[in-house]
Amino acid sequence: MLCHPELWSAAVGWEKNGAGKDVDAHGDHTMSTHEPLSPAVLAPARHPQTVRSAALHHAVRRDLLRLERVLDEPMTAVRRQAVIGHVGFLLDQLTAEHQLLDRSIWPTAVLRRPDLSDLAERVRNAHQDLRPAVVVVRNATLGWSRSALTRLTVLSAVRELNDRLGPVIDQDADLLPLACEALPPAAAEVERRIRLENPTRLARRLFWLLDDLDARQAELLLQRTPPAAMWILRNGFSGGYNRSSYLMWVGGGTGPAV
């Protein structure tokens, strides 16, 4: 187990409800909890990149749907700024994933298996076709940062991106395992990365991926993360993601909603 439940709950101010689930002081379900599973119940081994890609795509789709919901109603200025910042983070993560696939994963796979070149080209073209919709969301969000009156423009752009993103994600999910089968064995770089990276940024990205993720997928995502490092991230750095998530998706901030 990565950390003792009572210690974890005490560290972030959570408690158990009658059903044994973590809730905060307001009765809302928390967002970065995770109960480790026994290795015996995990799915067969998958390449780490397919696991991470699946978690990232789940997180992107989840938050685009959340954005469609919260952008459909007025919000306070504080909440608006939090959402604006998160939209940038969300698009950055999606763009970085596509760049990783297009510039590293697929080219390496094609070098080892030239017969995959047509699939690599199909994936790259799908990512390129999606870029205009990503740019529209970025530009709309920038306009929203200048004027609260353009919120519905952002909503329209997010809906368009969400509609276009689904087939791209599905194609990546279908084809990425073929590329990963051709890759050399994955190097164990996770522990070194955790030591070197800013823990606040690392925790935000990690708990963003874990948010509402299926328990088996979460366990696979964490299986190469040292338990001691995970304990530190949970107890020392998860609060920022939980607070910002509550502000964005539940609500908050003083002042009039616009």
C-alpha positions as CSV (number, residue, x, y, z in Angstrom):
1,M,0.0,0.0,0.0
2,L,1.4,3.4,-1.0
3,C,0.3,5.1,2.2
4,H,-1.9,4.4,5.2
5,P,-5.5,5.6,4.6
6,E,-5.8,7.2,8.1
7,L,-2.5,9.1,7.6
8,W,-3.5,10.2,4.1
9,S,-7.0,11.4,5.3
10,A,-5.5,13.3,8.2
11,A,-2.9,14.9,6.1
12,V,-5.4,16.5,3.7
13,G,-8.3,17.0,6.0
14,W,-10.5,14.2,4.6
15,E,-12.8,11.8,6.4
16,K,-14.7,8.6,5.6
17,N,-18.4,8.7,4.9
18,G,-20.8,5.9,5.7
19,A,-19.9,4.0,2.6
20,G,-16.2,4.1,3.3
21,K,-15.5,6.6,0.6
22,D,-13.3,9.7,1.2
23,V,-15.3,13.0,1.4
24,D,-14.2,16.5,2.3
25,A,-15.7,18.7,5.0
26,H,-18.5,19.7,2.6
27,G,-19.5,16.2,1.7
28,D,-18.0,16.3,-1.8
29,H,-16.0,13.4,-3.1
30,T,-12.3,14.1,-3.2
31,M,-10.5,13.9,-6.5
32,S,-7.0,12.5,-6.0
33,T,-7.7,9.4,-3.8
34,H,-6.4,6.1,-5.0
35,E,-6.7,2.7,-3.3
36,P,-3.9,0.4,-4.6
37,L,-4.9,-3.0,-5.8
38,S,-3.1,-6.3,-5.4
39,P,-0.8,-7.1,-8.4
40,A,-2.8,-10.4,-8.8
41,V,-5.8,-8.5,-10.1
42,L,-4.0,-6.2,-12.5
43,A,-4.4,-6.6,-16.3
44,P,-1.5,-8.2,-18.3
45,A,1.7,-6.0,-18.6
46,R,1.4,-3.1,-21.0
47,H,4.0,-0.8,-22.3
48,P,4.3,2.3,-20.0
49,Q,3.7,4.6,-22.9
50,T,0.3,3.0,-23.7
51,V,-0.6,3.3,-20.0
52,R,0.3,6.9,-19.7
53,S,-1.3,7.8,-23.1
54,A,-4.5,6.2,-22.0
55,A,-4.5,8.1,-18.7
56,L,-3.8,11.4,-20.4
57,H,-6.5,10.9,-23.0
58,H,-8.9,10.1,-20.2
59,A,-7.9,13.2,-18.3
60,V,-8.3,15.4,-21.4
61,R,-11.7,14.1,-22.3
62,R,-12.9,14.3,-18.7
63,D,-11.9,17.9,-18.4
64,L,-13.3,19.0,-21.8
65,L,-16.6,17.6,-20.7
66,R,-16.3,19.4,-17.3
67,L,-15.5,22.6,-19.2
68,E,-18.6,22.2,-21.3
69,R,-20.6,22.1,-18.1
70,V,-19.0,25.0,-16.2
71,L,-18.7,27.3,-19.2
72,D,-22.4,27.1,-19.7
73,E,-23.1,29.3,-16.7
74,P,-21.7,32.5,-15.1
75,M,-18.8,32.3,-12.7
76,T,-16.8,34.5,-10.4
77,A,-13.6,36.2,-11.6
78,V,-11.5,34.0,-9.3
79,R,-13.0,30.9,-10.7
80,R,-12.6,32.2,-14.3
81,Q,-8.9,32.8,-13.8
82,A,-8.5,29.2,-12.5
83,V,-10.3,27.8,-15.5
84,I,-8.3,29.9,-17.9
85,G,-5.1,28.7,-16.4
86,H,-6.3,25.1,-16.6
87,V,-7.3,25.3,-20.2
88,G,-3.8,26.3,-21.1
89,F,-2.4,23.4,-19.0
90,L,-4.8,21.0,-20.7
91,L,-3.9,22.0,-24.2
92,D,-0.2,22.0,-23.3
93,Q,-0.5,18.4,-22.1
94,L,-2.4,17.3,-25.2
95,T,0.1,19.0,-27.5
96,A,3.1,17.5,-25.7
97,E,1.6,14.0,-26.0
98,H,1.1,14.4,-29.8
99,Q,4.6,15.7,-30.2
100,L,6.0,12.8,-28.3
101,L,4.1,10.3,-30.4
102,D,4.9,12.1,-33.7
103,R,8.6,12.9,-33.1
104,S,9.8,10.1,-30.9
105,I,7.5,7.0,-30.4
106,W,6.4,6.4,-34.0
107,P,9.7,7.4,-35.7
108,T,11.6,5.0,-33.4
109,A,9.0,2.2,-34.1
110,V,9.3,2.8,-37.9
111,L,13.1,2.5,-37.7
112,R,12.7,-0.9,-36.2
113,R,9.7,-1.9,-38.3
114,P,9.4,0.0,-41.6
115,D,6.0,-1.7,-42.3
116,L,4.5,0.6,-39.7
117,S,5.3,3.8,-41.7
118,D,1.8,4.1,-43.2
119,L,0.2,3.9,-39.7
120,A,2.7,6.5,-38.4
121,E,1.7,8.8,-41.2
122,R,-2.0,8.3,-40.5
123,V,-1.4,9.2,-36.8
124,R,0.7,12.2,-37.6
125,N,-2.0,13.5,-40.1
126,A,-4.7,13.1,-37.5
127,H,-2.8,15.1,-35.0
128,Q,-2.1,17.9,-37.5
129,D,-5.7,18.0,-38.5
130,L,-6.6,18.6,-34.9
131,R,-4.3,21.6,-34.4
132,P,-6.6,24.3,-35.7
133,A,-9.3,23.4,-33.2
134,V,-6.7,23.5,-30.4
135,V,-5.6,27.0,-31.6
136,V,-9.2,28.2,-31.7
137,V,-9.6,27.2,-28.0
138,R,-6.3,28.9,-27.1
139,N,-7.3,32.1,-28.8
140,A,-10.8,32.1,-27.4
141,T,-9.4,31.6,-23.9
142,L,-7.0,34.4,-24.4
143,G,-10.0,36.6,-25.4
144,W,-11.9,35.5,-22.3
145,S,-9.0,36.5,-20.1
146,R,-9.5,40.1,-21.4
147,S,-13.3,40.1,-21.3
148,A,-15.6,38.0,-19.2
149,L,-18.3,38.6,-21.9
150,T,-16.7,36.1,-24.3
151,R,-17.3,33.0,-22.1
152,L,-19.7,31.5,-24.6
153,T,-17.1,31.8,-27.3
154,V,-14.8,29.6,-25.3
155,L,-17.7,27.2,-24.7
156,S,-18.3,26.9,-28.5
157,A,-14.6,26.3,-29.2
158,V,-14.3,23.7,-26.4
159,R,-17.3,21.8,-27.8
160,E,-15.8,21.8,-31.3
161,L,-12.5,20.5,-30.0
162,N,-14.3,17.8,-27.9
163,D,-16.2,16.6,-31.0
164,R,-13.1,16.4,-33.1
165,L,-10.8,14.9,-30.5
166,G,-12.8,11.7,-29.9
167,P,-11.8,9.9,-33.2
168,V,-8.2,11.0,-32.8
169,I,-8.0,9.6,-29.3
170,D,-9.7,6.3,-30.4
171,Q,-7.2,5.9,-33.2
172,D,-4.2,6.5,-31.0
173,A,-5.6,4.0,-28.5
174,D,-5.9,1.4,-31.3
175,L,-2.6,2.0,-33.0
176,L,-0.2,3.0,-30.2
177,P,0.2,-0.6,-28.9
178,L,1.6,-1.6,-32.3
179,A,4.2,1.1,-32.2
180,C,5.1,0.2,-28.6
181,E,5.6,-3.4,-29.5
182,A,8.4,-2.3,-31.8
183,L,10.2,-0.1,-29.2
184,P,13.2,-1.2,-27.2
185,P,12.5,-2.0,-23.5
186,A,11.5,1.0,-21.6
187,A,14.2,2.5,-19.4
188,A,13.4,2.9,-15.7
189,E,13.7,6.7,-15.5
190,V,10.8,7.4,-13.3
191,E,12.6,7.6,-10.0
192,R,15.3,9.9,-11.5
193,R,12.7,12.2,-13.0
194,I,10.9,12.4,-9.6
195,R,14.1,13.5,-7.9
196,L,14.9,16.2,-10.5
197,E,11.5,17.6,-11.3
198,N,9.8,20.3,-9.4
199,P,7.5,18.3,-7.0
200,T,4.6,20.8,-7.2
201,R,4.5,20.6,-11.0
202,L,5.0,16.8,-10.9
203,A,2.2,16.4,-8.3
204,R,-0.2,18.6,-10.3
205,R,0.3,16.5,-13.5
206,L,0.2,13.2,-11.6
207,F,-3.0,13.9,-9.6
208,W,-4.6,15.4,-12.8
209,L,-4.0,12.0,-14.5
210,L,-5.3,10.0,-11.5
211,D,-8.5,12.1,-11.1
212,D,-11.5,9.8,-11.6
213,L,-9.2,7.2,-13.3
214,D,-10.3,3.6,-13.2
215,A,-8.5,1.9,-10.2
216,R,-6.8,-0.7,-12.4
217,Q,-5.5,1.9,-14.8
218,A,-4.4,4.0,-11.9
219,E,-2.4,1.1,-10.5
220,L,-0.8,0.5,-13.8
221,L,0.1,4.2,-14.1
222,L,1.8,4.1,-10.7
223,Q,3.5,0.8,-10.8
224,R,6.9,2.3,-11.8
225,T,6.6,5.1,-9.2
226,P,8.6,4.4,-6.0
227,P,6.2,4.1,-3.0
228,A,8.2,6.5,-0.9
229,A,8.0,9.2,-3.6
230,M,4.3,8.7,-4.0
231,W,3.7,9.0,-0.3
232,I,5.6,12.4,-0.3
233,L,3.6,13.6,-3.3
234,R,0.3,12.6,-1.8
235,N,0.9,14.0,1.7
236,G,2.9,17.1,0.8
237,F,1.7,18.2,-2.6
238,S,-1.7,17.0,-3.5
239,G,-3.6,19.8,-1.8
240,G,-3.0,22.3,-4.6
241,Y,-4.6,20.1,-7.2
242,N,-7.6,19.3,-5.0
243,R,-8.2,22.9,-4.1
244,S,-8.0,24.1,-7.7
245,S,-10.2,21.3,-8.9
246,Y,-12.8,22.2,-6.3
247,L,-12.7,25.8,-7.4
248,M,-13.0,25.0,-11.1
249,W,-15.5,22.2,-11.1
250,V,-17.6,22.8,-8.0
251,G,-17.4,26.6,-7.7
252,G,-16.1,29.4,-5.5
253,G,-14.6,32.8,-5.3
254,T,-16.1,36.0,-4.1
255,G,-17.8,38.7,-6.2
256,P,-20.5,38.6,-8.8
257,A,-20.7,35.8,-11.3
258,V,-20.5,36.9,-14.9
